Amino acid sequence: MSTVNILVDNNPSDESNARLRNGIVDFNAKYLHEKASPFSIFAQNNKNEIIGGATIWEHSDAFYIDILWVEENYREQGVGSRLLNELFNQATIKNVKKIFVDTYEFQAVDFYKKQGFFVIGRLEDYLLGHDRIYLRKNLG
């Protein structure tokens, strides 16, 4: 039997984290018969600085929004809605039928509901007394 060392790394490299993500993606592919593929959508200001965006995982007929963020001084200006509209456009192009996202109750639950998402689950007292909310939007 080989020796296995356990290491706590408080500053892991992107390469180390990618190894873990790629490992689980490869494992899942054995059962799902496909690999999830990531893509991103960015919002830039007139200086070409990224002021928001979304990272998404595509799984056959579904998207999972991993991150959707807009810099604070650009909020309430429609940037988040424009990002989601581009995601909906990509869903049409790729024949995606559903989109999933999770958020905290203090983040963007109402924003997603206004965009047609509905709550499918809730983990109460998930972190420091805050609930984690899971939402879904059906397309087409």
C-alpha positions as CSV (number, residue, x, y, z in Angstrom):
1,M,0.0,0.0,0.0
2,S,1.4,3.4,-0.9
3,T,1.7,6.2,1.5
4,V,-0.7,9.1,1.3
5,N,0.1,12.4,2.9
6,I,-2.7,14.9,3.8
7,L,-1.8,18.6,3.3
8,V,-3.7,21.7,4.3
9,D,-2.9,24.5,1.9
10,N,-4.2,27.9,2.9
11,N,-3.1,29.4,-0.4
12,P,-3.6,26.7,-3.0
13,S,-2.5,27.4,-6.6
14,D,-4.9,27.6,-9.5
15,E,-3.2,24.5,-10.9
16,S,-3.9,22.5,-7.7
17,N,-7.6,23.6,-7.6
18,A,-7.9,22.8,-11.4
19,R,-6.6,19.3,-10.7
20,L,-9.5,18.7,-8.2
21,R,-12.1,20.2,-10.5
22,N,-10.9,18.3,-13.5
23,G,-10.8,15.1,-11.4
24,I,-14.5,15.4,-10.4
25,V,-15.5,16.5,-14.0
26,D,-13.8,13.4,-15.4
27,F,-15.4,11.2,-12.7
28,N,-18.9,12.6,-13.4
29,A,-18.4,12.1,-17.2
30,K,-18.4,8.3,-16.7
31,Y,-22.0,8.5,-15.5
32,L,-23.3,11.5,-17.4
33,H,-21.5,10.6,-20.7
34,E,-20.3,14.1,-21.1
35,K,-17.9,16.6,-19.5
36,A,-19.2,19.8,-18.1
37,S,-17.7,22.8,-19.8
38,P,-17.1,26.2,-18.3
39,F,-17.5,29.6,-20.0
40,S,-17.7,33.2,-18.9
41,I,-19.6,36.3,-19.8
42,F,-18.0,39.7,-18.9
43,A,-19.3,43.3,-18.6
44,Q,-16.7,46.0,-19.3
45,N,-16.7,49.7,-18.8
46,N,-15.6,52.2,-21.5
47,K,-12.0,51.7,-20.3
48,N,-12.3,47.9,-21.1
49,E,-12.1,47.1,-17.3
50,I,-14.1,44.2,-16.1
51,I,-16.9,45.5,-13.9
52,G,-18.9,42.3,-13.7
53,G,-19.6,39.0,-15.2
54,A,-20.7,35.5,-14.8
55,T,-19.0,32.1,-14.8
56,I,-21.2,29.3,-16.0
57,W,-20.9,25.5,-16.3
58,E,-22.7,23.9,-19.2
59,H,-24.1,20.4,-18.7
60,S,-26.0,18.9,-21.7
61,D,-29.3,20.7,-21.5
62,A,-28.6,22.9,-18.4
63,F,-26.5,25.8,-17.3
64,Y,-25.3,26.3,-13.7
65,I,-24.4,29.9,-12.8
66,D,-21.4,29.5,-10.6
67,I,-20.8,33.2,-10.1
68,L,-22.7,36.3,-11.2
69,W,-21.2,39.6,-9.8
70,V,-21.4,43.3,-10.7
71,E,-19.1,45.9,-9.1
72,E,-21.1,47.9,-6.6
73,N,-21.0,51.3,-8.3
74,Y,-22.5,49.6,-11.5
75,R,-25.4,47.9,-9.7
76,E,-29.0,49.1,-10.3
77,Q,-28.1,50.1,-13.9
78,G,-29.2,46.9,-15.6
79,V,-25.8,45.3,-15.9
80,G,-26.9,42.1,-14.2
81,S,-29.9,41.9,-16.4
82,R,-27.8,42.4,-19.5
83,L,-25.5,39.6,-18.4
84,L,-28.4,37.2,-17.8
85,N,-30.0,38.2,-21.2
86,E,-26.7,37.2,-22.9
87,L,-26.8,34.0,-20.9
88,F,-30.4,33.4,-22.1
89,N,-29.2,34.1,-25.7
90,Q,-26.4,31.5,-25.2
91,A,-29.0,29.0,-23.9
92,T,-31.0,29.4,-27.1
93,I,-28.0,28.9,-29.3
94,K,-26.9,25.8,-27.3
95,N,-30.5,24.4,-26.9
96,V,-30.2,24.6,-23.1
97,K,-33.6,24.0,-21.4
98,K,-32.9,25.0,-17.8
99,I,-30.6,27.2,-15.7
100,F,-29.7,26.7,-12.1
101,V,-28.2,29.1,-9.5
102,D,-27.7,29.4,-5.8
103,T,-27.4,32.5,-3.7
104,Y,-27.8,33.7,-0.2
105,E,-31.0,35.4,1.0
106,F,-29.0,38.7,1.4
107,Q,-27.7,38.6,-2.2
108,A,-29.8,38.3,-5.3
109,V,-32.9,36.2,-4.7
110,D,-35.4,38.9,-5.8
111,F,-33.2,39.8,-8.8
112,Y,-33.3,36.2,-10.0
113,K,-37.1,35.9,-9.3
114,K,-37.6,39.0,-11.5
115,Q,-35.7,37.2,-14.2
116,G,-38.1,34.2,-14.1
117,F,-36.3,32.0,-11.7
118,F,-38.2,30.1,-9.0
119,V,-37.0,28.7,-5.6
120,I,-36.4,24.9,-5.6
121,G,-34.6,24.6,-2.3
122,R,-33.4,26.3,0.8
123,L,-30.7,25.4,3.3
124,E,-31.6,27.2,6.5
125,D,-28.8,28.6,8.7
126,Y,-26.2,27.6,6.1
127,L,-23.6,30.1,7.1
128,L,-23.6,32.4,10.1
129,G,-27.4,32.3,10.3
130,H,-27.9,33.0,6.6
131,D,-30.0,30.8,4.3
132,R,-28.7,29.5,1.0
133,I,-31.3,29.6,-1.7
134,Y,-31.4,27.3,-4.8
135,L,-33.3,28.6,-7.9
136,R,-34.2,27.3,-11.4
137,K,-35.4,28.8,-14.6
138,N,-37.0,26.7,-17.3
139,L,-36.5,27.8,-20.9
140,G,-38.4,27.2,-24.1
